[in-house]
Amino acid sequence: QVQVMESGGGLVQPGGSLRLSCVASGVNFAIYNMAWYRQAPGKQREWVAGVTSAGITDSGDSVKGRFTISRDNAKSTVYLQMNSLKPEDTAVYYCNVYTLGYKYSYWGLGTQVTVSS
């Protein structure tokens, strides 16, 4: 059974940092691509950052230079380091584990990030 679980969310002041983690079990983690999405109240889900099975990373324009995605295959974990957080980063952050072409795609339940003073 595949399980995807995010952690690390919380309340942080503007300008602060958080690191999100996502552990995937029940899959051959090394062959899967990973991505972080977020969804703020009343808005559509937004792609934040991704890392391929080969380790190639990319991030959205709204977080570029502030957020960094990385993966540790030995721990079946993907991370999202978030620095210089802004109130507009407030959202539920979701982890997506997927194969090329999305033949297989799994989601976690999300972790809440709130940026507020």
C-alpha angles and dihedrals in degrees: 000000000000118000127183118188129181125200141166102070124134147119118312135168122247110279092027131118139237134179119214122201131199123192120195121196131181094039137088090254097193094065096048129092116226133210141176121219131179136202125198122198111284093006136102121258109273129206109238108176142335142199124198127220086259091056098254110148136199136168139197122267093247092061103027111131092016105058126052126192122204138163137214110200093188089061096035086233137133122198136203114201108199119194133173090024119200131200088250089063088070107120145107107279119215132194121219123196114192147156126233109290090016092265085147120026129167132183136200125223094252138242125244120240117189122184111193141131 
